[in-house]
Amino acid sequence: MREDVIPFLENVLRGRNVPRERLLAVAEHYYYFDGRSPINDQNRALIAALREVVKIPIYWGNRNWHPLLADTVRQMQQDGIRRTVALATSAFGSYSGCRQYLEDIQRARAAVGDDAPEIVKMPPFSEHPLFIEAMADRVRTALGELPDARVVFTAHSVPIAIAESSPYERQLEAASRQVAETLGVREWKLVYQSRSGPPTQPWLGPDICDYLRESPGDTIIVPIGFLSDHMEVMYDLDTEARAVCDELGVRMVRAGTVGTHPAMIRLIAELIEREPAPCAASCCPAPQRPPSPAISR
């Protein structure tokens, strides 16, 4: 709903140094789609597909909007669940894509109390062969529509400080290379999108739209850093990046995300059945923030 957009974005950006005008600009992306994020429906589709192959209870909790994680953990406790594994919908290791989920789980369990179920978070899985298989199949389909185009992989940009304290950039490079090699693609590039920080803060680049303008050509855009077609994919790629390509007079096809690809469902089922080792205590730490400069008047 439109009235939920600003409260949702305030939850997402709480504690971050993001200008208010940037929040309002992102809100316009949601209003463009009638104020409704597609991600909840995509999570429901993922759960439905997973229930076809995994015969155990599946619960779902969000970080920033309903159903909130603490409410979900409380329901699990009431249902008698004592131990479970958690899948964060992020394939790559970074503070926001890994460590922050561990912190969310800890807060949710603390809110429920001493008898909250034990929750083991699955580590990032970008190097898993089934993830590469699913992503390669999505790119293969896109290449069928535009066979002579170069392939440009995209992921959400993060501050350089976060990239330096995590395997995020290295894992993205490795996964992109594996997908390209699987398909015999020689011309490919990893770029970034959806930057939200202040201009003075260095973030990973180049930005997808800047890259398209500086190096125009027919392009397959592959959102490898995203598991489903949520807002950053639908607006930043399907709307903004496509507008740039139209302006330049070049053709563009956007590959699908892994979503509910059968290989992705098998991957999750395999991780659940093996009950993977938890993330290391030192993984993907939050970056150290420099002290705020003094302001003189």
C-alpha positions, 0 to 999 in steps of 0.5 A: 500500500502507498501509505506503507512505503515511507514507514517501510523505507524508514525501517530499511534505512534506520541507522544509516547515513542516507539523506532524506531526499534519497529516501523520498526518491526511492519511495517514488520507485515504489509509487511507480508500481502503485506502492506495492513491493513484489518481494512478498509474493516472490517469497510466497512463490519460493516457499510454495515451490520448496514445500513440494520437495521439503516435507518439514514446516517452513516459516517466513520472517522479514527484517523490515516489514510484516511478517516481521522476524520476531513475530515469526520466531514467536510463532515457531516457539508456540508451535513447539519448534526447538531448532531450525535452520534459516535461509537469508535470501542473499547468495553473497557475503557482506555485512547487510547480506550476511552478518546483519541477518545474524544480528536480526536473528539474535534480536528476534530470539531475545524478543521471544525469550529464553525458550526461543528456538535455536536458529542456525543461519545458512552461510552464503552460497554463491559458489554452489554449483546449483546456484551457478546452474540456475543463473547460467540457465537464466542467461542462456534464455536471454542469449536466445533472444539477443545472441550476439550481445555482451553480458553485463552482470549487476549487483547492489552496490555497497560502500567500499568499507563494507566490500573491504571487510567481506568477500562480497566483491570477490564472490561476485567476480567468481560467480560471474566468471563461472556463469560466463565460462559455463556458457562460453561467454567471452565478453562480460563485465561486472557492474553495480546498481542501486547506490543509496549513500551520500556522494562523499562516501565511496561505493563499488562501481561502475554504476550500470547506467554510467557503464551503458552510456560510456560503453554503448552496445547491445547488452544482456543485463544479468542481476546476479546479485539478486535472488528475485525480481524485486524493486531494485531489479524492476525499477533500476534495471527494467525501467532506468537501465532500459531507458538508457538503452532506448536513449542510446538506440541499443538493444537490451534483454534483462536475464531473469533472477534465479527465483524458483528455478528448479536448481535453486529449489534443489540447492535450498533443499540440499542445504536444509538436509545437510544442516550446514555449519553456521557462519563463523563468528568473524564473518562479514563484520560491520565496517568501522565508521570514522568519527563524524567531523566537527562542524563549526558555525 
